[in-house]
Amino acid sequence: MSVSETLIRRTVQLTVEDGVNTSGSTKTAKRTISNINPVATPGQLHATAAALATLMDNDVLGIYYDDKKLLQEVVDDPDGAEA
């Protein structure tokens, strides 16, 4: 049995400072960018997010990306070819 994966959605999130709470700890907020080109490399994602971070009022604490992938079982043909 083999399994294929299909990229469904890719998003980039920037975690930014969003003030302080009543105990003095830093609050954070997430800014999400959707509709990312599925062939974008991690380096391209980081460079783009870092450029966007320069436009933000608050400090960016982290840049993350998330891929949602569909996993499907591939039925093997008895003759050795994948169906």
ZAMARGU-4260 file (C-alpha; in steps of 0.2 Angstrom, whole numbers, plus 5000, padded with zeros to 4 digits):
<rodrens>
0) 5000/5000/5000 | 5006/5017/4996 | 4999/5034/5000 | 4999/5050/4990 | 4997/5068/4997
5) 4989/5083/4989 | 4992/5100/4995 | 4975/5108/4999 | 4980/5124/5007 | 4995/5134/5013
10) 4995/5148/5025 | 5008/5159/5033 | 5006/5166/5050 | 5015/5181/5058 | 5014/5181/5077
15) 5015/5199/5083 | 5016/5208/5100 | 4999/5215/5105 | 5001/5224/5121 | 5002/5218/5138
20) 4990/5209/5149 | 4985/5214/5167 | 5000/5204/5174 | 5012/5213/5163 | 5015/5198/5151
25) 5016/5201/5132 | 5000/5197/5123 | 5001/5191/5105 | 4990/5191/5090 | 4991/5181/5074
30) 4990/5189/5056 | 4987/5175/5043 | 4990/5176/5025 | 4981/5164/5014 | 4981/5159/4995
35) 5000/5156/4996 | 5007/5149/4980 | 5009/5130/4983 | 5027/5129/4975 | 5034/5143/4986
40) 5049/5138/4996 | 5052/5140/5014 | 5065/5154/5010 | 5053/5163/4999 | 5039/5162/5012
45) 5051/5169/5025 | 5057/5183/5014 | 5040/5188/5010 | 5033/5187/5028 | 5049/5197/5034
50) 5046/5211/5021 | 5027/5212/5027 | 5033/5212/5045 | 5042/5229/5041 | 5025/5237/5038
55) 5018/5232/5054 | 5017/5243/5069 | 5020/5230/5082 | 5036/5218/5083 | 5034/5201/5074
60) 5039/5187/5086 | 5038/5173/5074 | 5034/5168/5056 | 5026/5151/5053 | 5018/5142/5039
65) 5005/5128/5039 | 5001/5115/5025 | 4985/5106/5025 | 4987/5090/5015 | 4975/5077/5009
70) 4982/5059/5011 | 4974/5046/5000 | 4978/5027/4999 | 4984/5023/4981 | 4978/5006/4976
75) 4992/4996/4968 | 4988/4987/4952 | 4992/4968/4953 | 5003/4971/4937 | 5014/4983/4947
80) 5007/4999/4940 | 4998/5012/4951 | 4980/5015/4947
</rodrens>
